[in-house]
Amino acid sequence: MIDLRNLTKRFESRGAKPVVDDISMTVEEGELCVLLGPSGCGKTTTLKMINRLVQPTSGQILIGGADTARFDIVELRRRIGYAIQQVGLFPNMTVAENIGLVPQMLGWDKPRIRARTETLLAMVSLDPATYMPAYPRDLSGGQQQRVGVARALAADPPVMLMDEPFGAIDPINRTSIQDEFRHIQKSLRKTVMFVSHDIDEAMKMGDKVAIFRDGKIEQMASPDELLARPASAFVADFVGADRALKRLRLMRAADAALEPARVARCGFPSADARALLRNHLADTLVVLDAQDKPVGHVGPMELAAGGATLDAAQVRVLPAVVRASDDLRSVMSMLLAHGASWLPGVDADGRFIGYVTHERIASMARGACASGEASPHAIAAAPDAPELATGAAR
Ligand SMILES: Nc1ncnc2c1ncn2[C@@H]1O[C@H](COP(=O)(O)OP(=O)(O)OP(=O)(O)O)[C@@H](O)[C@H]1O
């Protein structure tokens, strides 16, 4: 846990006005907190006070409940991993030597350092055999930043400070390293303070986001809370006019899927299928195969044109399916691309989990439907609805 209490920093050259002004905040163990705000608002200075690259003017910094002012500075820095945009790899050392530096200072033996270096390189998706003997000049900017992250993790510090660590990476590689780092951070339960300029990065990475303004914290909250309820005009402005769309990125198709029982299968009585449509005030049924995977859909017209039971020839092709883990912004974009008002959601095995509709997503973006609440158009099955597909309902 990182606990900042009434932390203030004044630089003499900057006069009486503090650049960090009496801030208090707590980052719980295993949490990643992003410091976000305009240039010059004191984010980096806050970070640097934690590992004492900058000496606080006043206030307290506690790590794991202990006041860091009492720690020996070398010991303090060994306990805190630090990754910065400029990376700062030593050019005359190999990648392995760069990563092994702190473990070596801690007196680890060579086999342990080698094993750790191999694990960390694999973790950041760099092949250990190829990259351990390489020099920083042999690597791209993005690869250097990956090594920088591996080095910050080397001695397994409980706390990590990261200052725009992915800032120099192109957007495509940045997305993948953000995903990888978030996965590593969650699985290793590192407590991380992460400075960013990038609102999308902050919303994606942070358990909490602290919005800084002129050395003060304007609002600290979860990404969803910040987007849904910005505490001030400054925060609303900062998170952007498209905050409803940004919120959609934080939500998954699984949270939006509705009416998993509104389904049919080939061979089912057409009269029952029509009754199911009536009872749900719906104009379509997803048709499932024996494994509960969507194979198409039918509406009243197909049912009217067919015989007594539903036949494969009546089933219309689905334009696409949505995976449960897809974020709702991507789903919205799929709906628009296909000109569809809904698409079937499927789980990791391809089994139907429900309808993901345009209306439901719009309603979630507005915040009208917290997950779990019924959407206004979700009409529950009437008690006399035929039990066409109990096997598919979940
Ligand atoms: N050593 C220093 N001496 C004097 N002023 C400094 C020093 N370090 C930082 N500052 C000033 O303190 C203010 C806050 O700087 P800081 O680097 O913490 O901001 P930031 O929010 O991290 O900005 P950015 O996003 O641009 O990195 C700035 O106005 C900066 O010029």
PDBQT file of the ligand as one rigid body, heavy atoms in Angstrom, charges set to zero:
ROOT
HETATM    1  N1  LIG A 401      13.693  20.514 -10.164  1.00  0.00    +0.000 N 
HETATM    2  C1  LIG A 401      12.773  21.431 -10.423  1.00  0.00    +0.000 A 
HETATM    3  N2  LIG A 401      13.004  22.726 -10.155  1.00  0.00    +0.000 NA
HETATM    4  C2  LIG A 401      12.055  23.662 -10.399  1.00  0.00    +0.000 A 
HETATM    5  N3  LIG A 401      10.844  23.403 -10.894  1.00  0.00    +0.000 NA
HETATM    6  C3  LIG A 401      10.556  22.120 -11.183  1.00  0.00    +0.000 A 
HETATM    7  C4  LIG A 401      11.493  21.077 -10.954  1.00  0.00    +0.000 A 
HETATM    8  N4  LIG A 401      10.915  19.900 -11.325  1.00  0.00    +0.000 NA
HETATM    9  C5  LIG A 401       9.677  20.207 -11.765  1.00  0.00    +0.000 A 
HETATM   10  N5  LIG A 401       9.465  21.538 -11.679  1.00  0.00    +0.000 N 
HETATM   11  C6  LIG A 401       8.225  22.249 -12.038  1.00  0.00    +0.000 C 
HETATM   12  O1  LIG A 401       7.164  21.694 -11.286  1.00  0.00    +0.000 OA
HETATM   13  C7  LIG A 401       5.969  21.663 -12.046  1.00  0.00    +0.000 C 
HETATM   14  C8  LIG A 401       5.433  20.252 -12.019  1.00  0.00    +0.000 C 
HETATM   15  O2  LIG A 401       6.310  19.421 -12.768  1.00  0.00    +0.000 OA
HETATM   16  P1  LIG A 401       6.022  17.871 -12.977  1.00  0.00    +0.000 P 
HETATM   17  O3  LIG A 401       7.150  17.342 -13.817  1.00  0.00    +0.000 OA
HETATM   18  O4  LIG A 401       5.777  17.252 -11.675  1.00  0.00    +0.000 OA
HETATM   19  O5  LIG A 401       4.689  17.943 -13.811  1.00  0.00    +0.000 OA
HETATM   20  P2  LIG A 401       3.942  16.799 -14.607  1.00  0.00    +0.000 P 
HETATM   21  O6  LIG A 401       2.515  16.891 -14.218  1.00  0.00    +0.000 OA
HETATM   22  O7  LIG A 401       4.614  15.497 -14.395  1.00  0.00    +0.000 OA
HETATM   23  O8  LIG A 401       4.139  17.296 -16.085  1.00  0.00    +0.000 OA
HETATM   24  P3  LIG A 401       4.357  16.449 -17.428  1.00  0.00    +0.000 P 
HETATM   25  O9  LIG A 401       3.081  15.731 -17.661  1.00  0.00    +0.000 OA
HETATM   26  O10 LIG A 401       4.635  17.505 -18.450  1.00  0.00    +0.000 OA
HETATM   27  O11 LIG A 401       5.508  15.535 -17.189  1.00  0.00    +0.000 OA
HETATM   28  C9  LIG A 401       6.330  22.155 -13.436  1.00  0.00    +0.000 C 
HETATM   29  O12 LIG A 401       5.930  23.475 -13.553  1.00  0.00    +0.000 OA
HETATM   30  C10 LIG A 401       7.833  22.040 -13.473  1.00  0.00    +0.000 C 
HETATM   31  O13 LIG A 401       8.392  23.021 -14.309  1.00  0.00    +0.000 OA
ENDROOT
TORSDOF 0
